[in-house]
Amino acid sequence: MAAQYILALDYGEKRVGVAVAQVIARLPRPLTTLPNTSTLLDDIKKMVATEDAGLVVVGLPRGMDGGYTQQTTTAETFARQLASELNVPVELTDETLSSVDAESMLAGRNYKKGDVDAMAAAIILERYLAEHPALGVHG
């Protein structure tokens, strides 16, 4: 059966923003922010089960020139580790400036740093869905 829901993760050293979207409706929404602690993988496994996710998308940071950075390597390592723990596919997708865009969207509101991470995850998921228009389409 195809994925009904997709989780997106904005992986960070301290926090991981989480967003979710139903594949057919294609409307990502910020879900929560998880602390990046020793329980992170278990926390994500629980979220995948709770949200009935059939796919997890991890944001891949790049340098402003599009090149690899230390953060890129860290995100790739995390995604590989996550893929080995989950029973659903894990994909990487570009997250360039998603946090900057999230801060712009939240400007003028009372928000915490974690809100930016969750909003950035929603932006990552929105971009992923835009790049995969046939996802969830049955023919």
ZILIN-V306129 format. One record per backbone hydrogen bond with DSSP energy under -1.0 kcal/mol. CO is the residue of the C=O (numbers start at 1). NH is the residue of the N-H. If there is no record, write none. Layout:
CO_NH, CO_NH
This chain:
4_23, 5_54, 6_21, 7_57, 8_19, 9_59, 10_17, 14_36, 16_34, 17_10, 18_31, 18_32, 19_8, 20_29, 21_6, 22_26, 29_20, 32_18, 34_16, 35_37, 37_40, 39_43, 40_44, 41_45, 42_46, 43_47, 44_48, 45_49, 46_50, 47_51, 48_53, 55_7, 56_91, 57_9, 58_93, 60_95, 63_66, 67_63, 69_73, 70_74, 71_75, 72_76, 73_77, 74_78, 75_79, 76_80, 77_81, 78_82, 79_83, 80_84, 82_85, 82_86, 89_56, 91_58, 93_60, 95_98, 97_101, 98_102, 99_103, 100_104, 101_105, 102_106, 106_109, 112_116, 113_117, 114_118, 115_119, 116_120, 117_121, 118_122, 119_123, 120_124, 121_125, 122_126, 123_127, 124_128, 125_129, 126_130, 127_131, 132_135, 134_137
